């Protein structure tokens, strides 16, 4: 039993050293920044600042739910591309079983896209006024 543990430790010592060295380096950086970092105080120190521009207006501005919906749809269909890319790489190895699996996967995603389209999740243009059309004036 002791020889087995010794073999395991001898085999994985580099991984353990890497983990401890990484944790030690992180601890060193936190302590060094706390000791060496500046502690200036002032009126403008507490102002939010981004990209060289002092913010104006309320930080709790409301956004339409459509922005979040589009973000979720992007993540879903972006992952589709990742899975299909991996499938395209190994298409010769997976054979017909892989082909039909990918076909079912694409059909499920197509059904989701059709559902999103029919429920109006992909409609960005405002609804036209009564009797109006969506064509731009001009």
GROMACS elastic network, one bead per residue, 0.5 to 0.9 nm:
[ bonds ]
;  ai    aj funct       b0    kb
    1     4     6  0.51307   500
    1     5     6  0.64971   500
    1     6     6  0.87353   500
    2     5     6  0.52201   500
    2     6     6  0.61988   500
    2     7     6  0.86696   500
    3     7     6  0.61841   500
    3     8     6  0.86801   500
    4     7     6  0.51291   500
    4     8     6  0.63181   500
    4     9     6  0.87285   500
    5     8     6  0.50739   500
    5     9     6  0.61733   500
    5    10     6  0.85378   500
    6     9     6  0.51181   500
    6    10     6  0.60362   500
    6    11     6  0.84734   500
    7    10     6  0.50803   500
    7    11     6  0.60488   500
    7    12     6  0.86709   500
    8    11     6  0.50907   500
    8    12     6  0.62018   500
    8    13     6  0.83933   500
    9    12     6  0.52709   500
    9    13     6  0.56309   500
    9    16     6  0.88944   500
   10    13     6  0.55626   500
   10    14     6  0.85860   500
   11    14     6  0.78759   500
   11    15     6  0.89875   500
   12    15     6  0.54929   500
   12    16     6  0.65610   500
   12    17     6  0.88076   500
   13    16     6  0.51707   500
   13    17     6  0.60820   500
   13    18     6  0.85794   500
   14    17     6  0.50309   500
   14    18     6  0.60888   500
   14    19     6  0.86634   500
   15    18     6  0.50667   500
   15    19     6  0.62787   500
   15    20     6  0.87285   500
   16    19     6  0.51633   500
   16    20     6  0.62356   500
   16    21     6  0.84747   500
   17    20     6  0.52324   500
   17    21     6  0.59267   500
   17    22     6  0.84453   500
   18    21     6  0.50856   500
   18    22     6  0.60106   500
   18    23     6  0.85772   500
   19    22     6  0.51851   500
   19    23     6  0.62273   500
   19    24     6  0.85532   500
   20    23     6  0.51275   500
   20    24     6  0.59879   500
   20    25     6  0.85083   500
   21    24     6  0.50035   500
   21    25     6  0.60412   500
   21    26     6  0.85778   500
   22    25     6  0.51173   500
   22    26     6  0.62120   500
   22    27     6  0.86331   500
   23    26     6  0.51290   500
   23    27     6  0.61753   500
   23    28     6  0.85740   500
   24    27     6  0.51098   500
   24    28     6  0.60775   500
   24    29     6  0.86595   500
   25    28     6  0.50080   500
   25    29     6  0.62060   500
   25    30     6  0.86989   500
   26    29     6  0.51977   500
   26    30     6  0.62992   500
   26    31     6  0.87066   500
   27    30     6  0.52161   500
   27    31     6  0.62069   500
   27    32     6  0.85027   500
   28    31     6  0.52415   500
   28    32     6  0.59215   500
   28    33     6  0.84751   500
   29    32     6  0.50693   500
   29    33     6  0.59825   500
   29    34     6  0.84701   500
   30    33     6  0.53268   500
   30    34     6  0.62232   500
   30    35     6  0.87355   500
   31    34     6  0.51184   500
   31    35     6  0.62183   500
   31    36     6  0.85379   500
   32    35     6  0.51584   500
   32    36     6  0.58098   500
   32    37     6  0.77661   500
   33    36     6  0.51993   500
   33    37     6  0.50454   500
   33    38     6  0.87543   500
   34    37     6  0.56156   500
   34    38     6  0.85756   500
   35    38     6  0.86491   500
   40    45     6  0.77210   500
   41    44     6  0.84045   500
   41    45     6  0.62506   500
   41    46     6  0.86633   500
   42    45     6  0.52164   500
   42    46     6  0.76663   500
   43    46     6  0.65987   500
   43    47     6  0.77569   500
   44    47     6  0.52889   500
   44    48     6  0.86249   500
   45    48     6  0.83151   500
   46    49     6  0.89731   500
   47    54     6  0.76358   500
   47    55     6  0.83885   500
   48    54     6  0.67116   500
   48    55     6  0.65865   500
   49    52     6  0.66420   500
   49    53     6  0.61106   500
   49    54     6  0.51115   500
   49    55     6  0.64374   500
   50    53     6  0.56000   500
   50    54     6  0.67167   500
   50    55     6  0.74063   500
   51    54     6  0.84151   500
   53    56     6  0.89884   500
   55    58     6  0.87093   500
   55    59     6  0.83743   500
   56    59     6  0.81865   500
   57    60     6  0.88366   500
   57    61     6  0.82996   500
   58    61     6  0.58654   500
   63    66     6  0.82655   500
   63    67     6  0.72291   500
   63    68     6  0.87370   500
   64    67     6  0.59286   500
   64    68     6  0.77405   500
   65    68     6  0.53887   500
   65    69     6  0.62660   500
   65    70     6  0.87374   500
   66    70     6  0.60228   500
   66    71     6  0.84636   500
   66   121     6  0.76083   500
   66   122     6  0.86612   500
   66   124     6  0.81405   500
   67    70     6  0.53025   500
   67    71     6  0.62723   500
   67    72     6  0.88152   500
   68    72     6  0.62446   500
   68    73     6  0.86253   500
   69    72     6  0.51925   500
   69    73     6  0.62130   500
   69    74     6  0.85606   500
   69   121     6  0.74037   500
   69   122     6  0.89272   500
   70    73     6  0.50001   500
   70    74     6  0.59985   500
   70    75     6  0.86147   500
   70   121     6  0.80195   500
   70   122     6  0.78018   500
   71    74     6  0.50660   500
   71    75     6  0.63244   500
   71    76     6  0.87507   500
   72    75     6  0.51641   500
   72    76     6  0.62832   500
   72    77     6  0.87351   500
   73    76     6  0.50983   500
   73    77     6  0.61500   500
   73    78     6  0.82462   500
   73   116     6  0.89922   500
   74    77     6  0.53103   500
   74    78     6  0.56742   500
   74    79     6  0.84018   500
   75    78     6  0.50193   500
   75    79     6  0.61253   500
   75    80     6  0.86214   500
   76    79     6  0.54083   500
   76    80     6  0.65480   500
   76   109     6  0.88767   500
   77    81     6  0.66522   500
   77    82     6  0.89805   500
   77   109     6  0.78778   500
   78    81     6  0.52614   500
   78    82     6  0.66893   500
   79    83     6  0.62999   500
   79    84     6  0.85704   500
   80    83     6  0.52713   500
   80    84     6  0.61357   500
   80    85     6  0.85118   500
   80   105     6  0.85937   500
   80   106     6  0.82026   500
   80   109     6  0.79259   500
   81    84     6  0.51160   500
   81    85     6  0.59691   500
   81    86     6  0.86049   500
   82    85     6  0.51549   500
   82    86     6  0.63516   500
   82    87     6  0.86838   500
   83    86     6  0.52093   500
   83    87     6  0.62320   500
   83    88     6  0.86919   500
   83   102     6  0.88553   500
   84    88     6  0.60692   500
   84    89     6  0.86459   500
   84   102     6  0.73422   500
   84   106     6  0.87599   500
   85    88     6  0.50448   500
   85    89     6  0.63750   500
   86    89     6  0.52061   500
   86    90     6  0.67304   500
   86    91     6  0.86621   500
   87    90     6  0.54324   500
   87    91     6  0.58095   500
   87    94     6  0.83175   500
   87    98     6  0.76491   500
   87    99     6  0.85411   500
   87   102     6  0.74275   500
   88    91     6  0.51540   500
   88    92     6  0.85880   500
   89    92     6  0.81641   500
   90    93     6  0.54037   500
   90    94     6  0.63572   500
   90    95     6  0.88173   500
   90    98     6  0.88707   500
   91    94     6  0.54453   500
   91    95     6  0.63140   500
   91    96     6  0.87704   500
   91    98     6  0.70545   500
   91    99     6  0.74594   500
   92    95     6  0.56544   500
   93    98     6  0.83873   500
   94    97     6  0.62530   500
   94    99     6  0.73745   500
   95    98     6  0.55184   500
   95    99     6  0.63876   500
   95   100     6  0.89577   500
   96   100     6  0.61485   500
   96   101     6  0.84118   500
   97   100     6  0.53729   500
   97   101     6  0.61560   500
   97   102     6  0.86436   500
   98   102     6  0.60659   500
   98   103     6  0.84480   500
   99   102     6  0.51907   500
   99   103     6  0.60864   500
   99   104     6  0.86765   500
  100   104     6  0.61100   500
  100   105     6  0.84582   500
  101   104     6  0.52334   500
  101   105     6  0.61975   500
  101   106     6  0.86983   500
  102   106     6  0.61169   500
  102   107     6  0.85478   500
  103   106     6  0.51272   500
  103   107     6  0.61519   500
  103   108     6  0.86599   500
  104   107     6  0.50182   500
  104   108     6  0.61685   500
  104   109     6  0.86391   500
  105   108     6  0.52458   500
  105   109     6  0.63415   500
  105   110     6  0.86002   500
  106   109     6  0.51125   500
  106   110     6  0.59841   500
  106   111     6  0.85290   500
  107   111     6  0.60622   500
  107   112     6  0.85716   500
  108   111     6  0.50863   500
  108   112     6  0.63256   500
  108   113     6  0.87292   500
  109   113     6  0.61859   500
  109   114     6  0.86259   500
  110   114     6  0.61486   500
  110   115     6  0.84990   500
  111   114     6  0.51077   500
  111   115     6  0.61157   500
  111   116     6  0.86060   500
  112   116     6  0.61124   500
  112   117     6  0.85340   500
  113   116     6  0.50518   500
  113   117     6  0.61163   500
  113   118     6  0.86230   500
  114   117     6  0.50236   500
  114   118     6  0.61419   500
  114   119     6  0.86182   500
  115   118     6  0.51602   500
  115   119     6  0.61438   500
  115   120     6  0.86180   500
  115   121     6  0.86580   500
  116   119     6  0.52974   500
  116   120     6  0.62907   500
  116   121     6  0.51632   500
  116   122     6  0.64995   500
  117   120     6  0.53191   500
  117   121     6  0.59447   500
  117   122     6  0.55495   500
  117   123     6  0.75738   500
  118   121     6  0.76432   500
  118   122     6  0.84982   500
  119   122     6  0.81435   500
  119   123     6  0.89443   500
  120   123     6  0.52168   500
  120   124     6  0.86165   500
  121   124     6  0.81935   500
  123   126     6  0.80109   500
  125   128     6  0.85300   500
  125   134     6  0.81977   500
  126   134     6  0.85816   500
  127   133     6  0.89604   500
  127   134     6  0.79184   500
  128   131     6  0.78100   500
  128   132     6  0.56197   500
  128   133     6  0.58002   500
  128   134     6  0.59522   500
  129   132     6  0.51897   500
  129   133     6  0.75513   500
  129   134     6  0.89996   500
  130   133     6  0.84927   500
  132   135     6  0.86669   500
  133   136     6  0.82614   500
  135   138     6  0.89565   500
